[in-house]
Amino acid sequence: MTDQPMTSSDDPAEAPLDGAPRLNTPDAPAERPTWPSVWKGLRKRCPNCGNGPLLRGYLKVRDHCPVCREPLHHHRADDGPAYLTILLVGHAMAPALHIGFVVWRPEPLILLTVLGTGATALTLFLLPRLKGAIIAFQWARRMHGFSQTETT
């Protein structure tokens, strides 16, 4: 055992777990800004260039961006977009149900029809956008294999 203080490069706790280069070294990859990337994902655009479409269909993610060729197949969005959609739609529809019932006292079938249509429309609108945002967040933070791709 030596009496020399341990430097930050000797500290095993600071070593990257995935083998990626440290961010403070000259060979580290360029930083990816999180919020601009998430905003591009919310618009269903490539998180790298912002021009190419992120989705091939309603929820199917492209393997790579057709404009900048950035690989996108690494994403692991899984159930995250669905949970966020349920959270947001539920928090929007609960006050709407309360206010609509207290103010207008509509027939239950009319209230169900109006709020059911609104919840369905809001869900269909939010789901692909939240999926794009989650994928863009993963890309910006170099999660799930996005760390091994280099952008130009």
Backbone bond lengths (Angstrom), bond angles and torsions (degrees), N, CA, C in turn:
res aa  C-N    CA-C-N  psi(-1)  N-CA   C-N-CA  omega(-1)  CA-C   N-CA-C  phi
1 M - - - 1.447 - - 1.519 108.52 -
2 T 1.311 117.71 133.09 1.462 122.33 -179.53 1.511 109.09 -102.12
3 D 1.338 114.42 159.45 1.455 120.29 178.80 1.521 111.89 -92.05
4 Q 1.334 118.19 6.44 1.455 120.81 -179.19 1.526 109.37 -77.54
5 P 1.327 115.47 141.50 1.463 117.80 177.93 1.530 110.15 -68.94
6 M 1.333 115.64 146.98 1.444 120.20 179.98 1.525 109.17 -79.30
7 T 1.319 117.42 132.16 1.461 121.52 178.32 1.513 108.89 -86.60
8 S 1.331 115.56 166.81 1.465 119.41 -177.55 1.518 111.48 -65.35
9 S 1.337 117.95 -27.82 1.457 118.83 179.63 1.522 111.73 -76.34
10 D 1.359 117.86 -17.89 1.448 121.47 178.36 1.530 112.50 -90.14
11 D 1.302 117.32 -11.82 1.452 121.44 -175.80 1.529 110.02 -75.55
12 P 1.332 118.38 115.33 1.464 119.13 -179.12 1.519 112.83 -68.54
13 A 1.322 118.00 -20.92 1.459 120.07 179.48 1.522 111.43 -70.26
14 E 1.329 117.86 -24.16 1.453 120.66 -179.09 1.522 112.48 -92.54
15 A 1.306 118.38 -3.53 1.457 121.22 -179.99 1.523 109.25 -70.89
16 P 1.325 117.86 137.50 1.462 119.50 179.02 1.524 110.52 -67.66
17 L 1.321 115.93 140.44 1.456 120.99 -176.11 1.522 112.94 -78.33
18 D 1.331 117.34 -29.08 1.457 119.52 -175.26 1.523 113.30 -94.27
19 G 1.308 117.89 6.47 1.454 120.78 179.27 1.518 113.60 81.34
20 A 1.330 117.77 6.07 1.458 121.02 179.97 1.524 109.17 -73.66
21 P 1.323 118.05 153.09 1.457 119.53 178.89 1.521 111.45 -66.96
22 R 1.315 115.62 152.36 1.462 120.09 178.44 1.523 109.44 -66.45
23 L 1.318 115.65 150.84 1.450 119.88 -176.38 1.525 113.20 -73.87
24 N 1.339 118.20 -18.03 1.449 119.60 -177.33 1.527 112.35 -97.88
25 T 1.315 118.04 11.26 1.448 120.94 178.81 1.520 110.04 -98.90
26 P 1.329 117.88 157.51 1.462 119.69 -178.30 1.526 113.11 -65.74
27 D 1.334 118.94 -25.68 1.457 120.10 -179.32 1.527 112.69 -91.66
28 A 1.322 117.31 13.29 1.460 121.44 179.29 1.531 109.54 -72.07
29 P 1.336 117.05 147.19 1.465 119.46 178.66 1.525 111.23 -69.06
30 A 1.319 115.14 159.47 1.462 120.61 -179.33 1.526 110.10 -64.28
31 E 1.317 115.62 146.97 1.462 120.67 -179.65 1.522 110.06 -72.26
32 R 1.315 115.12 141.92 1.455 121.11 178.01 1.523 108.32 -109.21
33 P 1.324 118.43 116.93 1.468 120.28 -179.03 1.530 110.59 -68.39
34 T 1.320 115.42 133.11 1.465 120.66 -173.39 1.523 112.90 -73.49
35 W 1.333 117.63 -55.43 1.465 119.55 -171.59 1.522 113.68 -68.43
36 P 1.329 120.70 -38.74 1.469 117.53 173.41 1.534 111.96 -62.42
37 S 1.318 117.04 -35.51 1.465 120.15 178.06 1.527 111.03 -66.51
38 V 1.327 116.74 -43.31 1.468 120.39 179.22 1.525 109.94 -64.18
39 W 1.307 117.76 -38.41 1.469 120.98 178.08 1.533 110.34 -63.47
40 K 1.340 117.07 -40.39 1.469 120.27 175.89 1.523 110.21 -63.59
41 G 1.328 117.21 -40.22 1.460 121.05 177.90 1.517 112.34 -64.51
42 L 1.329 117.56 -38.38 1.468 120.85 176.71 1.525 111.64 -62.45
43 R 1.333 116.30 -29.20 1.463 120.94 176.74 1.526 112.12 -86.77
44 K 1.346 116.62 5.61 1.466 124.31 -179.05 1.530 111.29 61.96
45 R 1.323 115.97 39.66 1.456 122.48 178.54 1.517 109.93 -116.10
46 C 1.322 116.25 162.34 1.459 122.30 178.92 1.531 109.49 -59.11
47 P 1.330 118.93 132.08 1.460 120.23 -179.41 1.528 113.30 -69.69
48 N 1.315 117.89 -17.30 1.459 121.31 -179.91 1.523 111.28 -83.93
49 C 1.328 116.97 -58.97 1.470 119.70 -174.05 1.528 113.14 -98.89
50 G 1.323 118.05 -25.42 1.458 121.03 -179.60 1.512 113.68 79.42
51 N 1.321 118.21 0.75 1.463 121.11 -178.16 1.515 113.29 -106.37
52 G 1.306 117.28 -42.49 1.455 121.18 -177.05 1.509 112.17 -74.86
53 P 1.339 117.06 148.41 1.463 119.88 177.58 1.519 110.97 -71.03
54 L 1.313 116.53 138.06 1.460 122.62 -179.89 1.523 111.51 -81.91
55 L 1.325 115.91 -36.36 1.457 121.19 -175.53 1.521 111.11 -106.32
56 R 1.331 115.39 144.42 1.455 121.61 178.88 1.522 110.49 -91.23
57 G 1.301 117.82 -31.68 1.459 123.91 177.60 1.514 108.02 -132.02
58 Y 1.326 115.54 -143.80 1.460 118.67 179.48 1.526 111.12 -70.24
59 L 1.339 117.42 -44.24 1.466 121.01 179.63 1.526 113.62 -132.00
60 K 1.308 118.79 -0.37 1.467 121.81 -177.64 1.526 109.78 -80.20
61 V 1.339 115.95 122.66 1.466 121.58 -178.28 1.529 109.17 -85.47
62 R 1.314 115.91 138.83 1.466 121.06 177.01 1.524 109.92 -68.29
63 D 1.320 116.45 152.68 1.463 120.43 176.70 1.521 111.62 -70.61
64 H 1.335 116.88 -31.48 1.462 121.78 177.95 1.529 108.01 -154.63
65 C 1.310 115.53 160.30 1.464 121.13 179.17 1.530 108.88 -73.70
66 P 1.335 118.61 131.17 1.460 119.48 179.60 1.530 113.41 -71.47
67 V 1.321 117.82 -15.05 1.467 120.80 -178.74 1.524 111.20 -93.37
68 C 1.337 117.97 -55.13 1.467 121.06 -174.62 1.530 113.29 -104.48
69 R 1.329 117.54 -1.39 1.467 123.18 177.98 1.540 113.33 65.01
70 E 1.324 118.82 19.13 1.463 122.28 177.07 1.526 109.38 -67.51
71 P 1.341 118.66 125.67 1.475 119.93 177.66 1.527 110.87 -67.22
72 L 1.311 115.56 132.89 1.464 121.24 -178.70 1.518 112.58 -119.99
73 H 1.317 117.76 0.99 1.453 121.22 -174.62 1.525 113.22 -74.34
74 H 1.323 118.36 -4.94 1.465 121.51 -178.36 1.524 113.46 -77.98
75 H 1.307 117.67 -11.40 1.464 120.56 -170.53 1.519 111.96 -60.31
76 R 1.324 114.72 152.67 1.453 122.92 174.79 1.527 107.77 -135.13
77 A 1.311 116.89 64.61 1.462 120.54 -178.65 1.534 110.97 -72.95
78 D 1.326 117.25 -36.91 1.457 124.08 177.18 1.535 111.97 47.79
79 D 1.328 118.07 -122.48 1.464 121.61 -176.21 1.525 113.29 -95.49
80 G 1.316 118.09 0.71 1.464 121.44 -178.29 1.518 114.07 -55.72
81 P 1.343 119.62 -48.59 1.463 119.58 179.06 1.526 113.04 -61.42
82 A 1.326 117.13 -37.55 1.465 119.56 179.45 1.530 111.03 -66.38
83 Y 1.324 117.06 -42.95 1.469 119.93 178.87 1.530 111.31 -63.53
84 L 1.332 116.44 -43.66 1.471 118.89 178.71 1.525 111.73 -65.37
85 T 1.324 116.42 -37.72 1.467 119.96 178.27 1.518 110.50 -64.05
86 I 1.325 117.31 -45.51 1.463 120.51 178.13 1.521 110.67 -61.17
87 L 1.324 116.61 -41.57 1.456 120.55 179.38 1.528 111.53 -61.44
88 L 1.323 116.47 -48.27 1.467 120.15 -177.37 1.527 112.08 -70.16
89 V 1.318 117.59 -44.27 1.469 120.28 -179.74 1.524 110.11 -66.14
90 G 1.310 117.24 -40.84 1.462 119.70 178.14 1.521 112.56 -62.62
91 H 1.341 115.93 -40.65 1.468 118.99 179.08 1.520 112.23 -73.61
92 A 1.309 118.26 -20.79 1.467 120.22 176.00 1.531 110.88 -85.25
93 M 1.319 116.89 -38.37 1.457 120.27 -174.49 1.532 113.86 -80.84
94 A 1.318 118.38 -29.39 1.471 119.90 -179.84 1.533 111.57 -62.41
95 P 1.329 119.81 -48.94 1.470 118.17 175.98 1.529 112.63 -66.27
96 A 1.328 116.91 -34.10 1.465 119.17 178.22 1.528 110.75 -64.19
97 L 1.330 116.72 -39.83 1.463 120.84 177.02 1.524 110.61 -62.92
98 H 1.308 116.65 -45.72 1.472 120.76 -178.97 1.529 111.10 -64.78
99 I 1.312 116.33 -50.07 1.473 119.60 -177.89 1.524 110.57 -64.81
100 G 1.332 116.79 -43.69 1.466 119.40 179.65 1.513 112.69 -61.58
101 F 1.314 116.92 -39.68 1.459 119.65 -178.89 1.523 111.61 -73.15
102 V 1.317 117.32 -40.60 1.466 120.06 -177.43 1.523 111.63 -71.95
103 V 1.322 117.87 -41.47 1.463 120.76 -174.72 1.529 111.67 -77.57
104 W 1.342 118.19 -48.17 1.466 120.23 -171.06 1.529 114.18 -104.50
105 R 1.306 119.66 -19.70 1.470 123.40 -177.41 1.535 112.22 49.05
106 P 1.339 117.28 55.77 1.471 118.36 -179.59 1.523 110.99 -75.49
107 E 1.313 115.28 168.05 1.454 120.50 174.02 1.529 108.48 -62.56
108 P 1.320 118.58 144.96 1.468 120.41 -178.05 1.524 114.01 -56.87
109 L 1.332 117.30 -37.15 1.462 119.90 -179.91 1.528 111.56 -67.41
110 I 1.314 116.66 -37.66 1.473 120.44 177.66 1.525 109.57 -67.80
111 L 1.320 117.06 -44.53 1.463 121.19 178.59 1.533 110.84 -60.76
112 L 1.334 116.49 -43.45 1.462 121.04 177.82 1.526 111.09 -62.36
113 T 1.305 117.61 -42.77 1.464 121.47 -179.01 1.525 111.38 -65.37
114 V 1.313 116.80 -46.74 1.468 120.64 -177.81 1.530 110.97 -66.57
115 L 1.327 117.39 -48.65 1.462 119.56 -178.48 1.529 112.02 -72.35
116 G 1.311 117.54 -32.65 1.463 120.41 176.08 1.522 111.62 -65.24
117 T 1.322 116.37 -41.81 1.464 120.71 176.62 1.519 110.79 -66.09
118 G 1.323 116.93 -42.33 1.467 120.56 178.33 1.514 112.52 -63.92
119 A 1.339 116.46 -42.46 1.467 120.13 179.53 1.523 110.96 -66.27
120 T 1.318 117.33 -39.76 1.462 120.74 178.55 1.519 111.17 -65.38
121 A 1.316 116.54 -45.68 1.469 120.28 179.95 1.530 111.03 -63.36
122 L 1.316 117.32 -43.80 1.458 120.80 179.59 1.528 111.38 -65.47
123 T 1.315 116.90 -37.47 1.461 120.84 177.67 1.518 111.08 -65.09
124 L 1.323 116.86 -46.30 1.464 120.50 179.54 1.525 111.84 -64.85
125 F 1.315 117.69 -30.52 1.460 121.34 177.88 1.532 111.44 -74.37
126 L 1.326 117.39 -44.22 1.468 121.24 -173.00 1.523 114.78 -78.94
127 L 1.323 118.50 -34.11 1.459 121.29 -170.83 1.534 113.84 -56.21
128 P 1.329 121.36 -52.67 1.471 118.83 179.81 1.522 112.94 -68.28
129 R 1.306 117.80 -30.52 1.469 120.44 179.49 1.528 111.45 -70.05
130 L 1.320 116.53 -40.10 1.458 119.46 177.76 1.526 111.07 -70.79
131 K 1.322 117.59 -32.11 1.463 119.69 174.96 1.523 109.73 -64.71
132 G 1.332 116.91 -43.22 1.462 120.31 176.57 1.515 112.27 -61.74
133 A 1.321 117.35 -39.00 1.465 121.07 179.39 1.523 111.59 -66.15
134 I 1.327 117.03 -40.41 1.467 120.16 179.36 1.518 110.58 -67.36
135 I 1.323 117.34 -41.96 1.467 120.38 177.99 1.523 110.23 -64.17
136 A 1.321 117.76 -41.57 1.465 121.10 178.77 1.524 111.18 -65.29
137 F 1.329 117.52 -37.23 1.462 120.74 176.62 1.520 110.40 -63.66
138 Q 1.327 116.88 -43.81 1.457 120.29 177.73 1.530 110.87 -62.82
139 W 1.319 117.13 -39.46 1.464 121.02 178.85 1.525 110.25 -64.21
140 A 1.329 116.61 -45.78 1.467 120.62 -177.34 1.516 111.88 -65.51
141 R 1.321 118.09 -35.47 1.459 122.12 -179.32 1.526 113.20 -91.37
142 R 1.328 116.38 5.17 1.474 123.34 177.75 1.534 111.42 57.26
143 M 1.312 115.85 46.85 1.459 121.75 -179.65 1.530 110.11 -95.83
144 H 1.324 116.50 153.30 1.468 124.01 169.55 1.526 113.73 56.06
145 G 1.305 118.65 45.71 1.459 120.84 175.66 1.514 114.32 95.06
146 F 1.323 118.33 -13.02 1.459 119.69 177.37 1.527 111.31 -68.83
147 S 1.322 118.40 -15.58 1.461 121.00 -179.16 1.520 111.34 -71.50
148 Q 1.315 117.69 -22.17 1.462 120.08 -175.84 1.515 112.06 -88.38
149 T 1.341 118.71 -6.18 1.445 120.25 178.94 1.504 109.97 -96.42
150 E 1.293 115.86 140.68 1.460 121.09 178.73 1.522 109.59 -107.55
151 T 1.314 116.19 138.51 1.457 120.51 176.70 1.511 109.27 -100.77
152 T 1.316 114.91 156.16 1.468 119.10 179.80 1.501 110.69 -102.24
